[in-house]
Amino acid sequence: MTFFDKQRTKFQEDLSKAYLRSVCASQGILFFDHADRDLDGTDCTLRFYSDNDKQRELLVQLKSTQNLNTSQGFIHYDLDSVVHNKLCDNEFRATCLFILEVNPNSSIWTELSGNELLIRHRMYYFEYSQEDTTINGSTKRISIPVTNVVDPKDFLSKCNEMHDAWLISKGGN
């Protein structure tokens, strides 16, 4: 087994951070990495501003996978129940999950062509304001609409929508 094969999960996590970080940069969203302290179930914080210049934040858990289970318009993803429950602890913070689908062939994860660097594959998001904790000891199945694709063209508005959904779930506005 090669060094890459042994560290594949770490490299996939790095790719998911690079993917989201580049989308954030294109939309004026600040990306803060929690590299050394994943104590609350999140890997990073996204900081952005609403239309009326109010600062907002989303706390994000990043995952990557080679095999997405898709059926009837949903992606079904089994998340560790401890991580799920931490994301449900959102009384004072808006939380969400982002999943990057990667190809099993790592040689095509990225491509340099002319004056552009392409990061391949697709990232999906799942907003946590309506989720409840689970008593299952191992995993919680999350069902993500296949339409919840991270699109750089409207990502800032999606972040605001996720934050608004969290505020509404807490009785705020």
C-alpha positions in Angstrom: 0.0 0.0 0.0 1.4 3.4 -1.0 1.7 6.4 1.2 -1.1 8.0 -0.9 -3.4 5.0 -0.3 -2.7 5.2 3.4 -3.5 8.9 3.6 -6.3 8.9 1.0 -9.0 10.0 3.5 -6.9 13.0 4.6 -6.2 14.0 1.0 -9.9 13.8 0.2 -10.6 16.0 3.2 -8.0 18.5 1.9 -9.7 18.5 -1.5 -13.1 19.2 0.0 -11.6 22.1 2.0 -9.9 23.5 -1.2 -13.2 23.1 -3.2 -15.3 25.0 -0.6 -12.6 27.5 0.1 -12.4 28.4 -3.6 -16.2 28.8 -3.9 -16.2 31.0 -0.8 -13.4 33.2 -2.2 -15.3 33.7 -5.4 -18.4 35.0 -3.4 -16.6 37.1 -0.8 -17.2 34.6 2.0 -14.5 34.2 4.6 -13.4 30.6 5.3 -11.9 29.8 8.7 -10.3 26.4 9.1 -10.6 24.6 12.4 -7.7 22.4 11.5 -6.5 21.5 14.9 -9.7 21.6 16.9 -12.7 19.6 15.7 -14.3 19.6 19.1 -17.8 20.7 18.2 -18.4 18.5 15.1 -17.3 21.2 12.6 -14.3 21.6 10.4 -14.6 25.3 9.4 -16.6 28.5 9.8 -18.0 30.5 6.9 -18.4 34.2 7.7 -20.5 36.4 5.3 -22.8 39.4 5.4 -26.5 39.6 4.7 -28.0 42.2 2.3 -28.3 44.7 5.2 -24.7 44.1 6.2 -25.3 42.0 9.3 -22.4 39.5 9.9 -23.5 35.9 9.8 -21.7 32.6 10.3 -22.3 29.0 9.3 -20.3 26.2 11.1 -19.5 23.5 8.6 -18.8 19.8 8.8 -17.0 18.6 5.6 -17.0 15.1 4.2 -16.0 13.5 1.0 -16.9 10.2 -0.5 -16.3 8.1 -3.6 -19.7 6.4 -3.6 -22.9 8.4 -3.2 -26.1 6.4 -2.6 -28.7 8.2 -4.7 -32.4 7.2 -5.1 -35.7 9.0 -5.7 -34.1 12.5 -5.9 -32.1 12.2 -2.7 -28.5 11.4 -1.7 -28.5 9.1 1.3 -25.4 9.5 3.4 -24.6 7.7 6.7 -23.0 10.2 9.0 -21.4 9.2 12.3 -24.1 9.6 15.0 -21.7 11.6 17.3 -21.0 14.1 14.6 -24.7 14.3 13.7 -25.7 15.0 17.3 -23.0 17.7 17.6 -24.4 19.4 14.4 -27.9 19.2 16.0 -26.6 21.1 19.0 -27.3 24.4 17.2 -29.2 26.5 19.7 -26.6 29.3 19.3 -25.0 28.5 16.0 -26.1 27.6 12.4 -24.7 24.3 11.3 -24.5 22.5 8.0 -22.9 19.5 6.3 -21.1 19.6 3.0 -20.2 16.5 1.1 -17.8 16.3 -1.9 -18.2 13.4 -4.2 -14.8 12.4 -5.6 -13.8 10.0 -8.3 -12.1 6.8 -7.2 -9.3 7.7 -9.7 -7.4 10.4 -7.8 -5.4 11.3 -11.0 -8.4 13.1 -12.3 -9.4 15.0 -9.1 -7.8 18.2 -10.6 -6.6 19.3 -14.0 -4.6 22.3 -15.1 -5.5 23.5 -18.6 -4.4 26.8 -20.1 -4.9 29.4 -17.4 -7.4 27.5 -15.2 -7.3 24.9 -12.4 -10.3 22.6 -12.4 -11.4 20.8 -9.3 -13.6 18.0 -10.4 -16.8 16.6 -9.0 -19.7 18.0 -7.1 -20.3 19.2 -3.6 -23.7 19.0 -1.9 -25.0 20.8 1.2 -27.4 19.9 4.0 -28.7 22.5 6.4 -29.2 21.3 10.0 -31.9 23.6 11.5 -34.7 21.0 11.4 -32.7 18.0 12.5 -33.1 16.1 15.7 -30.5 14.1 17.6 -30.4 10.3 17.2 -30.1 7.6 19.8 -28.5 5.3 17.3 -25.0 4.5 18.5 -23.3 4.3 15.1 -24.7 6.3 12.3 -27.6 8.6 11.2 -28.8 8.5 7.6 -29.1 11.9 6.1 -31.2 12.5 3.0 -30.0 15.4 0.9 -32.0 16.6 -2.2 -29.9 16.1 -5.3 -30.6 19.7 -6.1 -28.6 20.9 -3.1 -25.5 21.4 -5.2 -22.9 24.0 -4.2 -23.0 26.5 -7.1 -20.4 29.3 -7.1 -22.8 31.6 -8.9 -25.3 31.7 -6.0 -23.5 30.3 -3.0 -23.7 33.5 -1.0 -27.5 33.6 -1.3 -27.6 29.9 -0.3 -25.5 30.6 2.8 -28.0 33.4 3.7 -30.9 31.1 3.1 -29.4 28.5 5.4 -28.7 31.1 8.1 -32.3 32.4 7.7 -33.7 28.9 8.1 -31.7 28.5 11.3 -32.9 31.9 12.6 -36.6 31.0 11.8 -36.2 27.6 13.6 -35.0 29.4 16.7 -37.9 31.9 16.6 -35.8 34.8 15.3 -35.7 36.8 12.1 
